[in-house]
């Protein structure tokens, strides 16, 4: 077990649920807040303590992790009167693991400093499988000394944990991650669509190409779900569209054209308009009529 902390965790969705389980298994005291208490019941049964607001959980915590849906949700849990900053003591560390805007990460870090707190932005990659297995990749921005202090907790639920630089650097790195995934997902879907049209057994195809130069996390973990018609969310389409939008907005500020990402977002937007928001990203296969 790492040193014991009093931890606040705001947001216990698909990813947060598994992360909190790892923290509890590590022997940590965890105070949680989620909009729907029923979804947090499995964690309460394991010993987590649930609160009615983010601020109430923050009052009990020395370090607070947040993992919510959208940038506006991040703004709310940090800056609302019932949120983190209005209810935390000096010296508290806040770690936003939501995939969010680099500019918002910098805003949080600057405000934290002004109230004698510390902040890290630490988005993750690895999906529901990585969260369940404690093998997430964690990309961290903020003060290096604070990163070093929090590292033992990151190690409770992550494997590839890399300090990227100053505030916002973690979020910029996650944008790189999402850009790579977006166009890769098109390739995975088109490989399956082509294989089916050619009359091949797709599972046999995947056995070959997953181990070759075409190999990727999406090909190994999401392609089998596509083949089986499993659209359950490891990562929601609505959240992926949000990530792609942030990346395109940041790219525009840098005068950078990303035609592959632009195409991927257009395809996911089309699925969203058909009611696919709460499906997993692997549902992109339906774009090809499968």
C-alpha positions as a Markdown table, in Angstrom:
| # | Residue | x | y | z |
|---|---|---|---|---|
| 1 | Unk | 0.0 | 0.0 | 0.0 |
| 2 | Unk | 1.1 | 3.6 | -0.7 |
| 3 | Unk | 1.0 | 6.2 | 2.0 |
| 4 | Unk | -2.6 | 6.7 | 3.1 |
| 5 | Unk | -4.4 | 9.8 | 1.8 |
| 6 | Unk | -7.9 | 11.2 | 2.3 |
| 7 | Unk | -9.0 | 11.2 | -1.3 |
| 8 | Unk | -11.9 | 12.9 | -2.9 |
| 9 | Unk | -13.1 | 11.5 | -6.2 |
| 10 | Unk | -15.7 | 13.5 | -8.3 |
| 11 | Unk | -17.3 | 11.4 | -11.1 |
| 12 | Unk | -17.8 | 7.7 | -10.8 |
| 13 | Unk | -18.8 | 6.8 | -14.4 |
| 14 | Unk | -17.4 | 3.9 | -16.5 |
| 15 | Unk | -13.8 | 5.0 | -15.9 |
| 16 | Unk | -14.1 | 6.5 | -12.4 |
| 17 | Unk | -15.8 | 3.5 | -10.9 |
| 18 | Unk | -12.9 | 1.2 | -11.7 |
| 19 | Unk | -10.3 | 3.8 | -10.6 |
| 20 | Unk | -11.9 | 4.3 | -7.2 |
| 21 | Unk | -12.0 | 0.5 | -6.8 |
| 22 | Unk | -8.2 | 0.4 | -7.3 |
| 23 | Unk | -7.8 | 3.2 | -4.8 |
| 24 | Unk | -9.9 | 1.4 | -2.2 |
| 25 | Unk | -8.0 | -1.8 | -2.8 |
| 26 | Unk | -4.8 | 0.2 | -2.2 |
| 27 | Unk | -6.1 | 1.0 | 1.3 |
| 28 | Unk | -7.1 | 4.6 | 0.7 |
| 29 | Unk | -9.9 | 6.5 | 2.3 |
| 30 | Unk | -12.1 | 7.7 | -0.6 |
| 31 | Unk | -14.9 | 10.3 | -0.5 |
| 32 | Unk | -17.0 | 10.3 | -3.6 |
| 33 | Unk | -19.5 | 12.5 | -5.4 |
| 34 | Unk | -21.6 | 11.6 | -8.4 |
| 35 | Unk | -24.8 | 13.1 | -9.7 |
| 36 | Unk | -26.6 | 9.8 | -9.4 |
| 37 | Unk | -26.0 | 8.0 | -6.0 |
| 38 | Unk | -27.4 | 4.7 | -7.3 |
| 39 | Unk | -24.5 | 4.4 | -9.8 |
| 40 | Unk | -22.0 | 4.8 | -6.9 |
| 41 | Unk | -23.6 | 2.0 | -4.8 |
| 42 | Unk | -21.0 | -0.6 | -5.7 |
| 43 | Unk | -18.3 | 1.7 | -4.3 |
| 44 | Unk | -20.3 | 2.6 | -1.2 |
| 45 | Unk | -20.5 | -1.2 | -0.5 |
| 46 | Unk | -16.7 | -1.4 | -0.8 |
| 47 | Unk | -16.2 | 1.4 | 1.7 |
| 48 | Unk | -16.3 | 4.7 | -0.2 |
| 49 | Unk | -18.2 | 7.5 | 1.4 |
| 50 | Unk | -20.7 | 9.3 | -0.8 |
| 51 | Unk | -21.6 | 13.0 | -0.5 |
| 52 | Unk | -24.4 | 15.2 | -2.0 |
| 53 | Unk | -22.1 | 17.8 | -3.5 |
| 54 | Unk | -18.5 | 18.0 | -4.8 |
| 55 | Unk | -17.8 | 20.6 | -2.1 |
| 56 | Unk | -18.8 | 18.2 | 0.7 |
| 57 | Unk | -16.5 | 15.5 | -0.6 |
| 58 | Unk | -13.7 | 18.2 | -1.0 |
| 59 | Unk | -14.0 | 19.3 | 2.6 |
| 60 | Unk | -12.9 | 15.8 | 3.7 |
| 61 | Unk | -10.0 | 15.4 | 1.3 |
| 62 | Unk | -6.3 | 16.1 | 1.0 |
| 63 | Unk | -6.2 | 15.3 | -2.7 |
| 64 | Unk | -9.2 | 15.5 | -5.1 |
| 65 | Unk | -9.5 | 13.7 | -8.4 |
| 66 | Unk | -12.1 | 14.8 | -10.9 |
| 67 | Unk | -13.3 | 12.7 | -13.9 |
| 68 | Unk | -16.5 | 14.2 | -15.4 |
| 69 | Unk | -17.9 | 14.4 | -18.9 |
| 70 | Unk | -17.4 | 17.8 | -20.5 |
| 71 | Unk | -15.4 | 21.1 | -19.9 |
| 72 | Unk | -18.6 | 22.8 | -18.6 |
| 73 | Unk | -18.9 | 20.0 | -16.0 |
| 74 | Unk | -15.2 | 20.6 | -15.0 |
| 75 | Unk | -16.0 | 24.3 | -14.6 |
| 76 | Unk | -18.9 | 23.5 | -12.4 |
| 77 | Unk | -17.3 | 21.1 | -10.1 |
| 78 | Unk | -14.3 | 23.4 | -9.6 |
| 79 | Unk | -15.7 | 26.9 | -9.6 |
| 80 | Unk | -19.4 | 26.5 | -8.4 |
| 81 | Unk | -20.3 | 27.7 | -4.9 |
| 82 | Unk | -20.8 | 24.0 | -3.9 |
| 83 | Unk | -17.7 | 23.0 | -5.8 |
| 84 | Unk | -14.1 | 22.2 | -5.0 |
| 85 | Unk | -12.3 | 25.6 | -4.7 |
| 86 | Unk | -15.0 | 27.1 | -2.5 |
| 87 | Unk | -14.8 | 24.2 | 0.0 |
| 88 | Unk | -11.2 | 23.0 | 0.0 |
| 89 | Unk | -8.5 | 23.8 | 2.5 |
| 90 | Unk | -5.1 | 25.3 | 1.7 |
| 91 | Unk | -2.6 | 22.7 | 0.6 |
| 92 | Unk | -5.1 | 20.5 | -1.1 |
| 93 | Unk | -4.0 | 19.0 | -4.4 |
| 94 | Unk | -6.5 | 18.8 | -7.3 |
| 95 | Unk | -6.1 | 16.4 | -10.2 |
| 96 | Unk | -8.4 | 16.7 | -13.2 |
| 97 | Unk | -8.5 | 13.5 | -15.2 |
| 98 | Unk | -11.3 | 14.6 | -17.5 |
| 99 | Unk | -10.2 | 15.0 | -21.1 |
| 100 | Unk | -10.8 | 18.7 | -21.3 |
| 101 | Unk | -9.4 | 22.0 | -22.7 |
| 102 | Unk | -5.7 | 22.8 | -22.2 |
| 103 | Unk | -6.8 | 26.4 | -21.5 |
| 104 | Unk | -9.1 | 25.3 | -18.8 |
| 105 | Unk | -6.3 | 23.2 | -17.2 |
| 106 | Unk | -4.2 | 26.4 | -17.1 |
| 107 | Unk | -7.1 | 28.3 | -15.5 |
| 108 | Unk | -7.6 | 25.7 | -12.8 |
| 109 | Unk | -3.8 | 25.7 | -12.1 |
| 110 | Unk | -3.6 | 29.5 | -11.8 |
| 111 | Unk | -6.7 | 29.7 | -9.5 |
| 112 | Unk | -5.4 | 26.8 | -7.4 |
| 113 | Unk | -2.1 | 28.7 | -6.9 |
| 114 | Unk | -4.0 | 31.8 | -5.9 |
| 115 | Unk | -5.8 | 30.0 | -3.1 |
| 116 | Unk | -2.6 | 28.1 | -1.9 |
| 117 | Unk | -3.6 | 24.8 | -3.6 |
| 118 | Unk | -1.8 | 22.7 | -6.2 |
| 119 | Unk | -3.2 | 21.4 | -9.5 |
| 120 | Unk | -2.4 | 18.7 | -12.1 |
| 121 | Unk | -4.1 | 17.9 | -15.4 |
| 122 | Unk | -3.9 | 14.1 | -15.9 |
| 123 | Unk | -6.1 | 12.7 | -18.6 |
| 124 | Unk | -5.9 | 9.0 | -19.2 |
| 125 | Unk | -6.0 | 6.5 | -22.1 |
| 126 | Unk | -6.8 | 2.8 | -22.1 |
| 127 | Unk | -10.6 | 2.8 | -22.0 |
| 128 | Unk | -12.8 | 0.7 | -19.7 |
| 129 | Unk | -10.4 | -2.3 | -20.0 |
| 130 | Unk | -7.4 | -0.2 | -18.9 |
| 131 | Unk | -9.4 | 1.2 | -16.0 |
| 132 | Unk | -10.6 | -2.2 | -14.9 |
| 133 | Unk | -7.1 | -3.7 | -15.1 |
| 134 | Unk | -5.3 | -0.8 | -13.5 |
| 135 | Unk | -3.1 | -0.3 | -16.7 |
| 136 | Unk | -4.1 | 3.1 | -17.8 |
| 137 | Unk | -1.8 | 5.5 | -19.6 |
| 138 | Unk | -1.7 | 8.8 | -17.6 |
| 139 | Unk | -0.4 | 12.0 | -19.2 |
| 140 | Unk | 0.3 | 14.7 | -16.6 |
| 141 | Unk | 0.8 | 18.4 | -16.7 |
| 142 | Unk | 1.6 | 20.7 | -13.8 |
| 143 | Unk | 4.4 | 21.2 | -11.3 |
| 144 | Unk | 6.9 | 18.4 | -11.3 |
| 145 | Unk | 7.2 | 18.3 | -7.5 |
| 146 | Unk | 3.5 | 17.8 | -7.2 |
| 147 | Unk | 3.6 | 15.1 | -9.8 |
| 148 | Unk | 6.2 | 13.3 | -7.8 |
| 149 | Unk | 4.1 | 13.5 | -4.7 |
| 150 | Unk | 1.0 | 12.1 | -6.5 |
| 151 | Unk | 2.8 | 9.4 | -8.5 |
| 152 | Unk | 2.3 | 6.6 | -6.0 |
| 153 | Unk | -1.5 | 7.1 | -6.3 |
| 154 | Unk | -1.3 | 7.1 | -10.0 |
| 155 | Unk | 0.5 | 3.8 | -9.8 |
| 156 | Unk | -2.5 | 2.3 | -8.1 |
| 157 | Unk | -4.5 | 2.4 | -11.3 |
| 158 | Unk | -2.0 | 3.2 | -14.1 |
| 159 | Unk | 1.1 | 1.7 | -15.8 |
| 160 | Unk | 2.4 | 4.2 | -18.3 |
| 161 | Unk | 2.6 | 7.4 | -16.3 |
| 162 | Unk | 4.5 | 10.2 | -18.0 |
| 163 | Unk | 5.1 | 13.8 | -16.8 |
| 164 | Unk | 4.6 | 16.0 | -19.9 |
| 165 | Unk | 5.4 | 19.5 | -18.6 |
| 166 | Unk | 3.6 | 22.6 | -17.3 |
| 167 | Unk | -0.1 | 23.0 | -16.7 |
| 168 | Unk | -2.1 | 22.1 | -19.9 |
| 169 | Unk | 0.6 | 19.8 | -21.2 |
| 170 | Unk | -1.3 | 16.7 | -20.1 |
| 171 | Unk | -4.4 | 17.8 | -22.0 |
| 172 | Unk | -2.4 | 18.7 | -25.1 |
| 173 | Unk | -0.9 | 15.2 | -25.0 |
| 174 | Unk | -4.3 | 13.6 | -24.7 |
| 175 | Unk | -5.4 | 15.6 | -27.8 |
| 176 | Unk | -2.5 | 13.9 | -29.6 |
| 177 | Unk | -3.8 | 10.6 | -28.4 |
| 178 | Unk | -7.3 | 11.2 | -29.5 |
| 179 | Unk | -6.1 | 12.5 | -32.9 |
| 180 | Unk | -4.2 | 9.2 | -33.4 |
| 181 | Unk | -7.2 | 7.1 | -32.3 |
| 182 | Unk | -9.7 | 9.0 | -34.5 |
| 183 | Unk | -8.1 | 8.1 | -37.9 |
| 184 | Unk | -7.1 | 4.7 | -36.7 |
| 185 | Unk | -10.8 | 3.9 | -35.9 |
| 186 | Unk | -11.6 | 4.7 | -39.6 |
| 187 | Unk | -8.9 | 2.3 | -40.7 |
| 188 | Unk | -10.1 | -0.5 | -38.3 |
| 189 | Unk | -13.7 | -0.2 | -39.6 |
| 190 | Unk | -12.7 | -0.1 | -43.2 |
| 191 | Unk | -10.5 | -3.2 | -42.8 |
| 192 | Unk | -13.5 | -5.1 | -41.4 |
| 193 | Unk | -15.8 | -3.8 | -44.0 |
| 194 | Unk | -13.4 | -4.8 | -46.8 |
| 195 | Unk | -12.8 | -8.2 | -45.2 |
| 196 | Unk | -16.5 | -8.9 | -45.0 |
| 197 | Unk | -17.0 | -7.9 | -48.7 |
| 198 | Unk | -14.2 | -10.2 | -49.7 |
| 199 | Unk | -15.9 | -13.1 | -47.9 |
| 200 | Unk | -13.3 | -13.6 | -45.3 |
| 201 | Unk | -13.8 | -14.8 | -41.7 |
| 202 | Unk | -13.1 | -11.6 | -39.9 |
| 203 | Unk | -12.0 | -13.2 | -36.6 |
| 204 | Unk | -9.3 | -15.1 | -38.6 |
| 205 | Unk | -8.3 | -11.8 | -40.3 |
| 206 | Unk | -8.0 | -10.1 | -37.0 |
| 207 | Unk | -5.8 | -12.9 | -35.7 |
| 208 | Unk | -3.3 | -12.1 | -38.5 |
| 209 | Unk | -3.4 | -8.3 | -38.8 |
| 210 | Unk | -3.5 | -7.5 | -35.1 |
| 211 | Unk | -0.1 | -9.1 | -34.6 |
| 212 | Unk | 1.4 | -7.4 | -37.6 |
| 213 | Unk | 2.4 | -3.8 | -38.6 |
| 214 | Unk | -1.3 | -2.8 | -38.6 |
| 215 | Unk | -1.6 | -3.7 | -34.9 |
| 216 | Unk | -3.2 | -1.1 | -32.5 |
| 217 | Unk | -5.1 | -1.0 | -29.3 |
| 218 | Unk | -8.3 | -0.3 | -31.2 |
| 219 | Unk | -7.7 | -3.3 | -33.5 |
| 220 | Unk | -7.0 | -5.6 | -30.6 |
| 221 | Unk | -9.7 | -4.4 | -28.2 |
| 222 | Unk | -12.5 | -2.8 | -30.2 |
| 223 | Unk | -12.5 | -4.7 | -33.5 |
| 224 | Unk | -13.7 | -7.9 | -31.8 |
| 225 | Unk | -16.6 | -5.9 | -30.3 |
| 226 | Unk | -17.4 | -4.6 | -33.8 |
| 227 | Unk | -17.5 | -8.1 | -35.1 |
| 228 | Unk | -19.8 | -9.2 | -32.3 |
| 229 | Unk | -22.2 | -6.3 | -32.6 |
| 230 | Unk | -21.2 | -5.1 | -29.1 |
| 231 | Unk | -21.8 | -1.3 | -29.0 |
| 232 | Unk | -21.6 | -1.0 | -25.2 |
| 233 | Unk | -19.6 | 2.0 | -24.2 |
| 234 | Unk | -16.1 | 1.7 | -22.9 |
| 235 | Unk | -15.9 | 5.2 | -24.2 |
| 236 | Unk | -19.0 | 7.1 | -25.2 |
| 237 | Unk | -19.3 | 8.6 | -28.7 |
| 238 | Unk | -20.6 | 11.8 | -27.3 |
| 239 | Unk | -17.4 | 12.2 | -25.3 |
| 240 | Unk | -15.2 | 11.3 | -28.2 |
| 241 | Unk | -16.9 | 14.0 | -30.3 |
| 242 | Unk | -16.2 | 16.5 | -27.5 |
| 243 | Unk | -12.5 | 15.5 | -27.6 |
| 244 | Unk | -12.3 | 15.8 | -31.3 |
| 245 | Unk | -13.9 | 19.2 | -31.2 |
| 246 | Unk | -11.4 | 20.4 | -28.6 |
| 247 | Unk | -8.5 | 19.1 | -30.7 |
| 248 | Unk | -9.8 | 20.9 | -33.8 |
| 249 | Unk | -10.3 | 24.1 | -31.9 |
| 250 | Unk | -6.8 | 24.0 | -30.5 |
| 251 | Unk | -5.4 | 23.1 | -34.0 |
| 252 | Unk | -7.2 | 26.1 | -35.4 |
| 253 | Unk | -5.6 | 28.4 | -32.8 |
| 254 | Unk | -2.2 | 27.0 | -33.9 |
| 255 | Unk | -3.1 | 27.4 | -37.7 |
| 256 | Unk | -2.8 | 23.6 | -38.1 |
| 257 | Unk | -5.0 | 21.7 | -40.6 |
| 258 | Unk | -6.0 | 18.2 | -39.5 |
| 259 | Unk | -8.0 | 16.7 | -42.4 |
| 260 | Unk | -8.0 | 13.2 | -41.0 |
| 261 | Unk | -9.5 | 14.3 | -37.7 |
| 262 | Unk | -12.0 | 16.5 | -39.5 |
| 263 | Unk | -13.2 | 13.5 | -41.5 |
| 264 | Unk | -13.5 | 11.3 | -38.4 |
| 265 | Unk | -15.5 | 14.0 | -36.5 |
| 266 | Unk | -17.9 | 14.4 | -39.5 |
| 267 | Unk | -18.5 | 10.6 | -39.5 |
| 268 | Unk | -19.1 | 10.5 | -35.7 |
| 269 | Unk | -21.4 | 13.6 | -35.9 |
| 270 | Unk | -23.5 | 11.7 | -38.5 |
| 271 | Unk | -23.9 | 8.8 | -36.0 |
| 272 | Unk | -24.7 | 11.2 | -33.2 |
| 273 | Unk | -27.5 | 12.7 | -35.3 |
| 274 | Unk | -28.9 | 9.2 | -35.6 |
| 275 | Unk | -29.0 | 8.7 | -31.8 |
| 276 | Unk | -25.6 | 7.0 | -31.2 |
| 277 | Unk | -24.3 | 9.3 | -28.5 |
| 278 | Unk | -24.4 | 6.7 | -25.7 |
| 279 | Unk | -22.9 | 3.9 | -27.7 |
| 280 | Unk | -19.2 | 3.1 | -27.6 |
| 281 | Unk | -16.8 | 4.5 | -30.2 |
| 282 | Unk | -16.6 | 1.1 | -31.9 |
| 283 | Unk | -20.2 | 1.7 | -33.2 |
| 284 | Unk | -18.5 | 3.6 | -36.0 |
| 285 | Unk | -18.6 | 0.3 | -37.9 |
| 286 | Unk | -22.3 | 1.0 | -38.5 |
| 287 | Unk | -21.3 | 3.9 | -40.7 |
| 288 | Unk | -20.3 | 1.2 | -43.2 |
| 289 | Unk | -23.6 | -0.6 | -43.0 |
| 290 | Unk | -22.4 | -3.5 | -40.9 |
